[in-house]
């Protein structure tokens, strides 16, 4: 997978501190997967997560299942 074509997004909670994860949610419809990358290294590796697993992860974050920092 190349990182040139997906439309990357960051959390609205990102404060531009550089420690962000980006994802390309638009890919979920086309491929059934959500690419995820480190915003500090946009040309680095991309982790591809099944869309249903990513949705479960986001739901868990919203529910506070992973604690706070």
C-alpha positions in Angstrom: 0.0 0.0 0.0 1.3 3.5 -0.8 0.7 6.5 1.4 0.3 8.9 -1.5 -3.4 8.3 -2.3 -5.4 8.0 0.9 -6.9 11.1 2.4 -5.2 11.2 5.9 -7.0 12.5 9.0 -6.0 13.3 12.6 -8.1 13.5 15.7 -9.7 16.8 16.4 -8.1 16.4 19.9 -4.6 16.5 18.3 -2.8 19.6 19.6 0.0 19.5 16.9 2.5 18.3 19.5 3.8 15.8 17.0 2.7 12.6 18.7 -0.2 11.9 16.5 -1.7 8.9 14.7 -3.3 9.5 11.3 -5.8 7.3 9.6 -7.5 7.2 6.2 -11.2 6.5 6.9 -12.3 6.9 3.3 -10.4 3.7 2.4 -12.8 1.6 4.6 -15.5 1.9 2.0 -13.3 0.9 -0.9 -11.1 -1.7 0.7 -12.7 -2.8 4.0 -9.5 -1.7 5.7 -8.3 1.5 7.5 -4.6 2.5 7.0 -2.9 4.0 10.0 0.4 5.7 10.2 2.6 7.8 12.5 2.2 11.5 11.6 5.8 12.2 12.4 6.9 9.8 9.7 4.3 10.1 6.8 6.5 8.3 4.4 7.1 5.5 6.9 5.3 2.2 7.3 1.5 2.0 7.2 -0.5 -0.5 9.4 -3.6 -1.7 7.7 -6.4 -2.6 10.1 -9.8 -4.3 9.2 -12.5 -1.6 9.3 -14.6 -3.5 11.8 -11.6 -3.8 14.2 -10.8 -0.1 13.8 -14.5 0.8 14.5 -14.4 -1.4 17.7 -11.2 0.3 18.8 -12.7 3.8 18.3 -15.8 2.7 20.2 -13.6 1.5 23.1 -11.6 4.7 23.2 -14.9 6.7 23.3 -16.2 4.5 26.1 -13.0 5.0 28.2 -12.0 1.4 28.0 -8.3 2.2 27.7 -8.0 4.8 30.5 -6.5 8.2 30.2 -3.1 9.7 29.8 
